[in-house]
């Protein structure tokens, strides 16, 4: 068997290991080690890579941004920011038909701007919004579907942990990627609200409305979200203006949200320890997946799979747009069995060289940014597609009286809006690149 055949056969083996519930990071690590041994015929390069890769991966300055953003999300939940965001959104939208669900989506967008994690956004906002949704007569399908979809805004609206990983893999500017994700993130939130509006008109019995609040109460609720705006401006604004590096901005954001949580009484010695431990566990999980992907991608480089596939596509004269659509469809399929971070780590080293060699009418940097946003959106769809959409299980586990089948039905309109938005952003790259071109 040739090296290329070994590399190609590693994909079904990897998916089979994942199907048998082996942790994804461990599955990629095992495939990388065994594949490297089959290609080289010796253990020496494997042992050398284990030593060197472990140090280079876990000492990376770029990856230090991840635990800081995770800690910022933990402190934001303790600081009551999720509650204030939902109350403000509900004060302005709750009296409309489907307005409480729209408020939950808007609050998810706001919380995503200071969190960076989809699962954390979904879980935190569900604790706040789910009781209110059920209180006003929302069906289990619409309530859980809206929250699961809204949670995906955590990785789309900057700061985003998945975008940080993509920036490292594609060697792109994190600040420019954050800026490019801003408009698509706003479009996502608007699209979800439109989906809710259409859904409640088709199924009027699925939603109720909260009482209309006077404008004094509305503005008071809006004023209460100033800590969120302050943190967002300090973190994202600092990155865009060049005042801070992304790592420095993440550290300032973590310190700022921690201080707000302390002042609000949510940060005690116990909750601080719990937050640090939760951050450590999540960081260890992410870093192990990064390490496993690094070993597996090193094996693929030895087998020449990415290089030969890219050369075959370029030499074969395939239409660049057909290649792009095929890759996006593969992401939708992978999203049914893998989480977003694993997909990015596994596929970008393979797909990015392929699409970079084709002509899409953009410069190398603009193409890398645009492709990253498109991939992020399709990966986001994977978080809410059955049977293994992570957000679906997180939300459904918190809604004990709602069967998972109802959650699947409830999330369908939001998946449709995601697919429509993906088509629009593919056809019009300027939407994603507008802010980058304007500022840079």
Protein Blocks (a to p, Z undefined) as FASTA:
>chain_A
ZZklmmmmmmmmmmmmmmnopafklmmmmmmmmmmmmmnopaklmmmmmmmmmmmmmmpm
klmmmmmmmmmmmmmmmnommmmmmmmmmmmmmmpghklmmmmmmmmmmmmmmnopaklm
mmmmmmmmmmmmmmnopafklmmmmmmmmmmmmmmmccdfklmmmmmmnopafklmmmmm
mmmmmmmmmmmmmmmmmmmmmmmmlpccdddddfklmmmmmmmmmmmmmmmmmmmmmmmn
omacfklmmmmmmmmmmmmmmmnopacfklmmmmmmmmmmmmmmmmmmmmmmmmmmmmmm
mnommmmmmmmmmmnopafklmmmmmmmmmmmmmmmpcfklmmmmmmmmmmmmmmmpceh
iafklmmmmmmmmmmmmmmmmmmccfkbfklmmmmmmmmmbcfklmmmmmmmmmmmmmmm
mmmmmmmmmlmmmmmmmmZZ
